[in-house]
């Protein structure tokens, strides 16, 4: 935004941090041996575009589960959408997760997904990265800045595009070396 508004000086984005020790694994955990759990963590409101992830679920070819952790005003709508699409067996709503349990949830997942186009920072995406999860993030706002081009820690998908999101999910789940 600064460059788009005329900033000419060199610019470096420095993200807020997270307490890495709180989220990193102890011992040797093999990401590939985990169940194919796709995790969304955060507010469950309409601006988070969780419906895009749910719609993508009906297009994913790989075996998977989706865990949605958090609470908010879109919960009833999303549960109805899951039922309407016949995804009751694939999508689990965890509700609000206490801070002390967050790392445990991250460590059970295989991939973190953030479909939102309303992220100024996405602390949960940073936490997921600190927990060693590959990220699949909407290519919008600050989210692409969390994907490290020199040490690939994830991919981006076209915002509001369940088909592209499903392709990215299937690609990571079918190629363990990418994980």
C-alpha positions in Angstrom: 0.0 0.0 0.0 2.9 2.4 0.8 4.5 1.8 -2.6 1.1 2.1 -4.3 0.7 5.5 -2.6 4.1 6.9 -3.8 6.7 5.6 -1.3 10.1 5.8 -3.0 12.4 4.8 -0.2 13.5 1.1 0.3 10.9 -0.9 2.1 11.2 -4.0 4.3 8.2 -5.7 5.8 8.8 -6.8 9.4 6.0 -8.8 10.8 4.9 -8.9 14.4 6.3 -12.0 16.0 5.0 -14.9 17.9 6.6 -16.8 20.8 8.1 -19.6 18.7 9.0 -21.7 21.7 5.3 -21.9 22.6 4.4 -23.5 19.3 7.5 -25.5 18.1 7.5 -29.2 18.6 9.6 -31.0 21.1 11.3 -34.1 19.7 11.1 -35.3 16.2 7.6 -35.1 14.7 7.0 -36.4 11.2 4.5 -34.1 9.5 3.8 -36.8 6.8 2.7 -39.4 9.4 -0.1 -37.1 10.7 -3.7 -37.5 9.5 -4.6 -35.2 6.7 -6.1 -32.6 8.9 -6.6 -29.1 7.4 -6.8 -26.5 10.1 -8.4 -23.1 10.2 -7.9 -21.2 13.4 -9.5 -17.8 14.2 -12.7 -15.9 14.3 -15.6 -17.7 12.6 -17.1 -14.6 10.9 -18.2 -13.9 7.4 -15.2 -11.7 6.5 -12.9 -14.7 7.2 -14.3 -16.5 4.1 -14.4 -19.9 5.7 -17.2 -20.8 3.3 -14.5 -20.8 0.5 -12.7 -23.6 2.4 -15.9 -25.5 3.0 -16.8 -25.2 -0.7 -13.3 -26.4 -1.6 -13.9 -29.4 0.6 -16.4 -30.8 -1.9 -13.7 -30.6 -4.6 -10.8 -32.1 -2.8 -9.9 -35.6 -4.1 -7.5 -36.6 -1.3 -8.6 -38.1 2.0 -8.9 -35.3 4.5 -10.6 -33.7 7.5 -11.1 -30.0 8.1 -11.0 -28.6 11.6 -12.4 -25.2 12.2 -11.3 -23.8 15.5 -12.8 -20.6 16.9 -16.2 -19.0 17.4 -18.2 -16.2 15.9 -21.3 -15.0 14.1 -21.0 -17.2 11.0 -21.1 -20.5 12.9 -24.7 -21.3 12.2 -24.4 -20.4 8.5 -21.3 -22.5 8.1 -22.8 -25.5 9.9 -25.8 -25.3 7.6 -23.5 -25.1 4.5 -21.6 -28.2 5.7 -24.8 -30.1 6.1 -26.2 -28.9 2.7 -23.0 -30.0 0.9 -23.0 -33.4 2.7 -19.7 -32.8 4.4 -20.7 -33.6 8.0 -18.2 -36.5 8.2 -15.3 -34.3 6.8 -15.6 -31.0 8.7 -15.4 -30.7 12.5 -16.1 -27.5 14.4 -13.9 -27.3 17.5 -15.4 -24.1 18.9 -13.3 -21.7 20.9 -9.9 -23.2 21.9 -8.2 -22.0 25.1 -4.9 -20.4 24.6 -3.1 -23.2 26.5 -4.5 -25.8 24.0 -3.6 -24.0 20.8 -0.2 -25.6 20.2 -1.7 -29.0 20.7 -4.2 -28.4 17.9 -1.6 -27.0 15.5 0.6 -30.1 16.2 -2.3 -32.5 15.2 -2.9 -30.8 11.8 -1.0 -31.3 8.6 -1.7 -28.1 6.8 -2.9 -24.6 7.9 -5.4 -22.8 5.6 -6.3 -19.1 5.8 -9.0 -18.2 3.2 -9.6 -14.7 4.5 -9.1 -11.5 2.5 -9.4 -9.3 5.6 -6.0 -10.0 7.2 -3.7 -7.2 8.2 -1.3 -9.6 10.0 -2.7 -13.1 10.6 -1.1 -14.0 13.9 -2.6 -17.5 13.6 -0.8 -18.0 10.3 2.5 -17.1 12.1 1.7 -19.4 14.9 0.9 -22.2 12.4 4.3 -21.6 10.7 6.0 -21.6 14.1 4.4 -25.0 14.7 6.0 -26.2 11.4 2.8 -26.4 9.4 2.8 -25.6 5.7 0.5 -22.7 4.9 -2.1 -22.3 2.2 -3.1 -18.6 2.2 -5.3 -16.4 0.1 -3.2 -14.3 -2.2 -4.4 -11.1 -0.8 -3.2 -8.3 1.5 -0.4 -9.2 3.9 -0.9 -13.0 3.6 1.5 -13.6 0.7 4.3 -11.8 2.7 4.2 -14.8 5.1 5.3 -17.2 2.4 9.1 -17.3 2.4 10.4 -17.4 -1.1 13.9 -18.7 -0.1 12.6 -21.5 2.2 9.2 -22.3 0.8 6.8 -22.7 3.8 3.5 -22.7 1.8 1.5 -21.6 -1.2 -1.1 -19.0 -2.0 -4.4 -19.5 -3.8 -6.7 -17.2 -5.8 -9.0 -15.4 -3.3 -12.6 -16.6 -3.3 -11.7 -19.5 -5.6 -12.7 -22.9 -4.0 -11.4 -24.7 -7.0 -7.9 -23.2 -6.9 -7.8 -23.9 -3.1 -8.8 -27.5 -3.6 -6.0 -27.9 -6.2 -3.4 -26.5 -3.8 -4.6 -28.8 -1.0 -4.6 -31.9 -3.2 -1.1 -30.9 -4.5 0.3 -30.7 -1.0 -1.5 -33.8 0.3 -0.4 -35.9 -2.7 3.3 -34.9 -2.6 4.7 -35.6 0.8 8.1 -34.1 -0.2 6.4 -30.7 -0.7 5.1 -30.9 2.9 
